[in-house]
Amino acid sequence: MPGPDRDALEWYDEDPDDHDDETEPAWFPGHHLPEHARAMGLTHQVPEGALLDFAGSLDGAKPLHRFTAWMLLVVFGLPVLFTVMRIWYALT
């Protein structure tokens, strides 16, 4: 950390978060989307893009994140299972 007699701009040379380009920091929403999702025009502001961004931000090393991922699988998998069961019963 620079002392009072040093130039204030020297501190910015040591700042790891300082960047010259116009991109947003990595912790802003929408940075967990895959490149092909961005190419299709999905952002964190549309429902499908927000879901992808949320799922991409989950960390498998954290137990709560693993539980959340399993709950997402159940929530999105049960309607598919029920539809397949309804079709199966209609055919038999």
Secondary structure in CASP SS format (residue, H / E / C, confidence):
PFRMAT SS
TARGET T0000
AUTHOR 0000-0000-0000
METHOD secondary structure of the structure
MODEL  1
M C 1.00
P C 1.00
G C 1.00
P C 1.00
D C 1.00
R C 1.00
D C 1.00
A C 1.00
L H 1.00
E H 1.00
W H 1.00
Y H 1.00
D H 1.00
E H 1.00
D C 1.00
P C 1.00
D C 1.00
D C 1.00
H C 1.00
D C 1.00
D C 1.00
E C 1.00
T C 1.00
E C 1.00
P C 1.00
A C 1.00
W C 1.00
F C 1.00
P C 1.00
G C 1.00
H C 1.00
H C 1.00
L C 1.00
P C 1.00
E H 1.00
H H 1.00
A H 1.00
R H 1.00
A H 1.00
M C 1.00
G C 1.00
L C 1.00
T C 1.00
H C 1.00
Q C 1.00
V C 1.00
P H 1.00
E H 1.00
G H 1.00
A H 1.00
L H 1.00
L H 1.00
D H 1.00
F H 1.00
A H 1.00
G H 1.00
S C 1.00
L C 1.00
D C 1.00
G C 1.00
A C 1.00
K C 1.00
P H 1.00
L H 1.00
H H 1.00
R H 1.00
F H 1.00
T H 1.00
A H 1.00
W H 1.00
M H 1.00
L H 1.00
L H 1.00
V H 1.00
V H 1.00
F H 1.00
G H 1.00
L H 1.00
P H 1.00
V H 1.00
L H 1.00
F H 1.00
T H 1.00
V H 1.00
M H 1.00
R H 1.00
I H 1.00
W H 1.00
Y H 1.00
A H 1.00
L H 1.00
T C 1.00
END
